[in-house]
Amino acid sequence: MLKSNPKIITLTMLASALALSGCASNDEVIEQQNQQAEQLNSLQVELQAQKESNQQLADKVDQLSMDQDEIKQQMQDKSSVYVIKENDTLYRIANDHDMTVDELQQLNPEIKNPKSLLIGQTIKLK
């Protein structure tokens, strides 16, 4: 029978323990990698949702800006029209709106005779 050498037995036990601990640590590393992969996937989903939310918000801001521009234009269009009242003259209308009579007539070529303004008639202002 072979003699048991205590050094060989000790070395064999150490090698076995190291091999087993290596297997255990590999399992732990794999588990950590799996957890990290799950966290990464979760973060990617959250990031995509945030990007979509940001895009929707940007779209709404753009729409509001366009709506605001349209409202401003409508207000300018309305303010650039004047309705003739009793005793109005082109001179007084022009003077009240910081314009000259010539500018007023150029904007309103349909006015052939400045003395024949009709009450309720609308004219353009700058």
C-alpha positions in Angstrom: 0.0 0.0 0.0 1.2 3.5 -0.6 2.3 5.6 2.2 0.3 8.7 2.8 2.4 11.8 2.5 0.9 14.6 4.7 2.2 17.2 2.3 0.6 15.6 -0.7 -2.7 15.3 1.2 -2.5 18.9 2.4 -1.7 20.1 -1.1 -4.5 18.0 -2.6 -7.0 19.4 -0.1 -5.9 22.9 -0.8 -6.2 22.4 -4.5 -9.7 21.0 -4.1 -10.7 23.8 -1.9 -9.4 26.4 -4.4 -11.1 24.7 -7.2 -14.4 24.6 -5.3 -14.0 28.2 -4.2 -13.3 29.2 -7.8 -16.5 27.6 -8.9 -18.5 29.4 -6.2 -16.9 32.7 -7.0 -17.7 32.2 -10.7 -21.4 31.6 -9.8 -21.3 34.8 -7.8 -19.8 36.7 -10.7 -22.4 35.3 -13.0 -25.2 36.3 -10.6 -23.8 39.8 -10.3 -23.5 40.1 -14.1 -27.1 38.9 -14.5 -28.3 41.5 -11.9 -26.3 44.2 -13.6 -27.7 43.2 -17.0 -31.3 43.4 -15.5 -30.5 46.8 -14.1 -29.0 48.0 -17.4 -32.1 46.8 -19.2 -34.4 48.6 -16.7 -32.4 51.8 -17.1 -32.5 51.6 -20.9 -36.3 51.2 -20.7 -36.5 54.2 -18.3 -34.2 56.2 -20.6 -36.3 55.5 -23.7 -39.5 56.5 -21.8 -37.8 59.7 -20.7 -36.7 60.4 -24.3 -40.3 59.9 -25.5 -41.6 62.1 -22.8 -39.1 64.8 -23.7 -40.0 64.6 -27.3 -43.7 64.9 -26.5 -43.0 67.9 -24.3 -40.9 69.5 -27.1 -43.7 68.9 -29.6 -46.2 70.6 -27.3 -43.9 73.5 -26.8 -43.5 73.9 -30.5 -47.3 73.7 -31.0 -47.8 76.4 -28.3 -45.3 78.6 -30.0 -47.0 78.2 -33.3 -50.4 78.9 -31.7 -49.0 82.0 -30.0 -47.5 83.2 -33.2 -50.9 82.7 -34.9 -52.7 84.6 -32.2 -50.2 87.5 -32.4 -50.8 87.6 -36.1 -54.6 87.6 -35.7 -54.3 90.4 -33.2 -52.1 92.4 -35.5 -54.5 91.8 -38.4 -57.4 93.0 -36.2 -55.5 96.0 -34.9 -54.5 97.0 -38.5 -58.1 97.5 -39.5 -60.2 100.6 -38.6 -63.9 101.0 -38.9 -65.0 104.4 -40.1 -67.2 106.4 -37.6 -69.3 109.5 -38.1 -67.3 112.6 -38.9 -64.1 110.7 -39.5 -61.6 112.1 -42.0 -58.6 110.4 -43.5 -56.4 113.2 -42.0 -57.7 112.5 -38.5 -57.5 108.7 -38.8 -54.0 109.0 -40.2 -53.0 111.5 -37.4 -54.5 109.3 -34.7 -52.5 106.3 -35.9 -49.2 108.0 -36.6 -49.5 107.8 -40.3 -49.7 110.2 -43.2 -52.7 110.5 -45.4 -50.6 109.3 -48.3 -49.7 106.1 -46.4 -53.3 105.6 -45.6 -54.3 106.0 -49.2 -51.6 103.6 -50.4 -52.9 100.9 -48.0 -56.4 101.6 -49.2 -56.4 102.2 -53.0 -60.2 101.5 -53.1 -60.7 104.9 -51.5 -61.1 107.1 -54.6 -62.5 110.1 -52.9 -61.3 110.8 -49.4 -64.4 112.9 -48.7 -66.8 110.0 -49.4 -66.0 107.7 -46.5 -68.9 105.6 -45.4 -69.8 104.9 -41.7 -69.0 101.3 -41.0 -66.5 101.0 -43.9 -63.2 99.3 -42.9 -59.8 100.6 -43.9 -56.4 99.1 -43.4 -53.8 100.7 -41.1 -50.1 99.9 -40.8 
